[in-house]
Amino acid sequence: MKIHKILNNNLVSVLDADGREMLIMGLGLGFHSKSGDEVDTKKITKIFRMDTEMEVAQMKKLFLEVKPEAIETSVAIIDYARDFLKKKLNKNIYITLTDHINFAVERFNKGIAFKDMLYWDTRKLYPKEFSVGEHALEIIKDKLGVDLPKDECGSIAIHIVNSELDGDMNQTMEMTKLVEQVMDVVRYTFHITYDEDSLNYGRFVTHLLYFAKRVQEGKLMDEGEDCLFDTMKKVYPKQLKCAEKIADVVSKKYGIDVPDEELTFLTVHIVRMTKRENTDKDAISAE
């Protein structure tokens, strides 16, 4: 690999076989080097291959503005998240999380307090990602010497969730609010308490997340006539009524009508959450 551009002492760009620009990070990679020189592969610590030229431009701009330690910290958190969650993360997280960490540290050093209004929702809905956020604070303290407040666990977790869903931050936060609203409707309709450690709870949250994503994107499932809908009316009238309450929330908030197919799937998951089992530990217990 030959250096295309030198961005600073620790960051250079190269061109791949298709002429697409990649960023390469490593201690002293750009020091005393010039365009056209061979990259010292022994010094490489990370290669950033983005999907679009715009993302490459955004990354170059950001990486030139922040300290190398902030980039290294972000990379360490992302590597940990991938290993811990065993999930694919959108590469854009290298930009968004690095920017967030850099800003969070600057804000903390200036004594500006931050209150995460979605902290408890995030902790409840995304426990694994929240756990990543908790570990991220340890990484930040170790690498940057800054002991950020616990609210940052939630903020970092939302960045991870956003990367998993390939969304944008505003969309992910709005989805989180909608999921919490839906869960409140089910909770108050059936007077239940969720067992957040149960498998059913995890399945329910996952379904609601993708339901919320479809609402956000205006891509609700609608294959026409749903033969199961009438069955749900007869067999699970209370659960279907609850699903219709959820549809009313969506209609009022987003101006979207929820098709029968979506109501059927919501009903199925509500049934699973509200059905009591005598032989096994269910997802909920009566209050």
Summary of the structure (lengths in Angstrom):
residues: 287
radius of gyration: 23.2
end to end distance: 63.7
largest distance: 76.6
contacts: 875
relative contact order: 0.08
helix: 61%
strand: 9%
